[in-house]
Amino acid sequence: MTALVLREDKDGCAVLTLNRPDKLNALNVALFAALEAHVDAIAGQTDRVGLVILRGAGKCFSAGHDLNDISAGEKPPRPHFQAGVIEKLANLPQPVMTAVHGHCYTGALELALAGDLLICSENAKFADTHARWALSPVWGMSQRLPRRVGLPKAREMMFTCRTYAGREAEAMGLANICVPDAAFDAELSKLAAAILANSWHSHRANKALLTDTDGLPLAAGLSHEIARSRGVGPDMAARIAAFQNKTARIS
């Protein structure tokens, strides 16, 4: 049986690939179960995984929640199962980057928004179509989308159900970076390498600070930063020494 989510590790990066290309990676309960297993494993592998990338196989990231599953009355293993898996992904200690090409609609957008960073190709197509199907979000759209693009733009996306191309997503801040289709894989690898070259200790500490202080008043956030700092990482001395050796050679 073909795995519904593939995992490939390279140079400290764990790439998770949604793998239902014949169904445009439509999200069903079985796929979420496979994704949860990978996320649970990665959460305990901070020593060898410094970055997680989530992407889709074939023509697109994902066309969204599998409507056939919805109409058939899907049976998740526990209440709010899919939302919980998305929350686990978002709360991984490592940085998470979602890489979107092609369709990224509704439930797929809720999944993509779990990433700390979102990179997309020009052919990416984003939309929230809950209202088109008389549905309302339960996987995080009403909370993560306005935090990403601002409340007015979130209202526009949710009320109109219109589709936004990759460059539009970049302009509104939904995507951090949009790249030409032909350069998508190369630019994704370049960005991953840049992140992995920095301290994984700092990445985890910074992500925790940003997450824990989201929405706090400035004074409370500053107090939290001081009180909850994780201090210097075990690689600090080596990094400073390497920089000093480099500058000494240059001078």
C-alpha positions in Angstrom: 0.0 0.0 0.0 1.4 3.4 -1.0 2.1 5.7 1.9 -0.2 8.7 2.1 2.5 10.9 3.5 6.1 10.4 2.5 9.1 11.5 4.6 12.6 12.2 3.3 15.4 13.4 5.5 18.4 15.3 4.1 21.0 17.5 5.8 18.8 18.0 8.9 15.6 18.8 6.9 12.6 16.5 7.1 10.4 16.8 4.0 6.9 15.6 4.4 5.0 15.1 1.1 1.2 14.7 0.9 0.9 11.7 -1.4 -2.5 11.3 -3.0 -1.6 12.8 -6.4 -4.3 11.0 -8.2 -6.8 12.8 -5.9 -4.9 16.1 -6.0 -3.8 15.3 -2.4 -7.3 15.8 -1.1 -7.3 15.5 2.7 -9.0 12.5 4.2 -8.8 11.0 7.7 -6.3 8.4 6.6 -3.9 11.0 5.3 -4.2 13.0 8.5 -3.4 9.9 10.5 -0.3 9.3 8.5 0.7 13.0 8.9 0.2 12.8 12.7 2.5 9.8 13.0 5.3 11.7 11.2 4.7 14.9 13.2 4.8 13.0 16.5 8.1 11.4 15.5 9.7 14.6 14.4 8.7 16.4 17.6 11.2 14.1 19.5 14.0 14.4 17.0 15.3 17.9 17.6 18.8 16.6 17.6 18.7 15.5 14.0 15.8 17.5 12.4 16.3 21.3 12.3 13.6 22.2 9.7 10.4 20.6 8.5 9.0 21.2 5.0 5.4 20.2 4.1 4.6 19.9 0.4 2.4 18.0 -2.1 3.1 15.4 -4.7 2.1 15.7 -8.3 0.2 18.7 -9.7 -0.5 20.6 -6.5 -0.1 21.0 -2.7 -3.7 19.9 -2.1 -7.2 20.6 -3.4 -8.5 20.7 0.1 -10.7 18.6 2.4 -11.9 15.5 0.5 -15.6 16.3 -0.2 -16.3 12.6 -0.9 -15.2 11.9 2.7 -17.4 14.6 4.0 -20.5 13.4 2.1 -19.9 9.8 3.1 -19.7 10.8 6.8 -16.0 10.4 7.6 -15.1 8.8 11.0 -12.1 10.4 12.6 -10.5 8.5 15.5 -11.3 11.3 18.0 -13.2 14.6 18.1 -11.6 17.5 16.3 -8.9 15.1 15.0 -7.8 17.0 11.9 -7.6 20.3 13.8 -5.5 18.6 16.4 -3.1 17.3 13.8 -2.7 20.7 12.3 -2.1 22.2 15.8 0.6 19.6 16.4 2.3 20.5 13.1 2.1 24.2 14.0 3.5 23.6 17.5 6.5 21.5 16.4 9.6 22.9 18.2 11.4 23.1 14.8 10.6 25.7 12.2 8.0 24.5 9.7 7.8 25.7 6.1 4.9 24.9 3.8 5.8 24.8 0.1 2.7 25.4 -2.1 2.4 24.8 -5.8 -0.9 24.5 -7.7 -4.1 24.2 -5.7 -4.3 25.1 -2.0 -8.0 25.4 -1.2 -9.9 25.7 2.1 -8.8 22.8 4.3 -5.5 22.7 2.4 -5.0 26.4 3.2 -5.8 25.7 6.9 -3.1 23.1 6.8 -0.6 25.3 5.0 -1.2 28.1 7.5 0.4 25.9 10.2 3.7 26.7 8.7 5.9 29.3 10.2 6.9 30.3 6.6 5.1 29.7 3.4 6.8 29.7 0.0 4.8 29.3 -3.2 5.3 29.1 -6.9 3.7 31.6 -9.3 1.1 28.9 -10.4 -0.1 28.5 -6.8 -3.8 29.1 -6.3 -5.2 30.0 -2.8 -8.8 30.2 -1.8 -11.1 29.7 1.2 -14.3 28.2 -0.2 -16.0 27.2 3.0 -18.9 29.6 2.2 -19.3 28.1 -1.3 -20.2 24.7 0.3 -22.2 26.1 3.3 -19.5 25.1 5.6 -17.7 26.9 8.4 -14.1 26.4 9.5 -13.0 24.2 12.3 -9.4 23.6 11.3 -8.2 27.1 12.2 -9.0 29.4 9.2 -10.8 32.0 11.2 -7.8 32.4 13.5 -4.7 31.8 11.5 -5.7 33.5 8.3 -6.4 37.0 9.8 -3.2 36.7 11.8 -1.3 36.1 8.5 -3.0 38.6 6.2 -4.9 41.0 8.5 -8.6 41.0 9.3 -9.9 43.0 6.3 -8.1 40.7 3.8 -9.3 37.6 5.6 -12.8 38.9 5.4 -12.4 39.4 1.7 -11.1 35.9 1.2 -13.7 34.2 3.3 -16.7 36.2 2.0 -15.8 36.1 -1.7 -14.3 32.6 -2.0 -12.2 34.0 -4.8 -8.9 32.5 -5.9 -5.6 34.3 -5.4 -2.5 33.5 -7.5 1.0 33.2 -6.1 2.1 36.8 -6.6 -1.1 38.0 -5.0 -0.5 35.8 -2.1 3.0 37.2 -1.7 1.7 40.8 -2.0 -0.9 40.3 0.8 1.6 38.5 3.1 -0.1 35.1 2.8 3.1 33.8 1.2 6.6 34.9 2.4 8.1 34.4 -1.0 6.7 33.6 -4.5 9.1 32.2 -7.1 8.8 31.2 -10.8 7.5 27.7 -11.3 10.7 26.5 -12.9 12.8 27.7 -9.9 10.5 26.4 -7.2 12.5 23.4 -6.1 15.8 25.2 -6.3 14.6 28.2 -4.3 13.1 25.9 -1.7 16.4 24.1 -1.3 18.3 27.4 -1.1 15.9 28.8 1.6 16.1 25.5 3.6 19.9 25.6 3.5 20.0 29.2 4.7 17.7 28.3 7.7 19.6 25.1 8.6 23.0 26.9 8.5 21.9 29.0 11.5 21.6 27.7 15.1 18.9 25.1 15.6 18.9 26.0 19.3 18.1 29.7 18.4 15.4 28.6 15.9 13.6 26.6 18.6 14.0 29.3 21.2 12.8 32.1 18.8 9.8 30.1 17.6 8.8 29.4 21.2 9.1 33.1 22.1 7.1 34.2 19.1 4.4 31.7 19.7 4.1 32.2 23.5 3.9 36.0 23.2 1.6 36.3 20.2 -1.1 38.8 21.2 0.5 39.9 24.4 0.9 43.6 25.2 4.4 44.9 24.6 5.4 45.1 28.2 4.2 41.6 29.0 6.0 40.3 25.9 9.2 41.9 26.9 8.9 40.5 30.5 8.3 37.1 29.0 11.3 37.3 26.8 13.6 38.1 29.7 12.1 35.5 32.1 11.8 32.7 29.6 14.9 33.1 27.6 16.6 29.8 26.8 20.0 31.4 26.9 23.0 30.5 24.7 23.1 27.4 22.6 25.7 24.7 22.9 27.1 25.8 19.5 27.7 29.4 20.4 31.4 29.2 21.1 32.1 27.2 18.0 30.1 29.7 15.8 31.9 32.7 17.2 35.3 31.0 16.9 34.6 30.1 13.3 33.6 33.7 12.6 36.7 35.1 14.3 39.0 32.7 12.3 37.3 33.7 9.1 37.7 37.4 9.8 41.3 36.9 10.9 42.1 35.2 7.5 40.4 38.0 5.6 42.4 40.7 7.5 
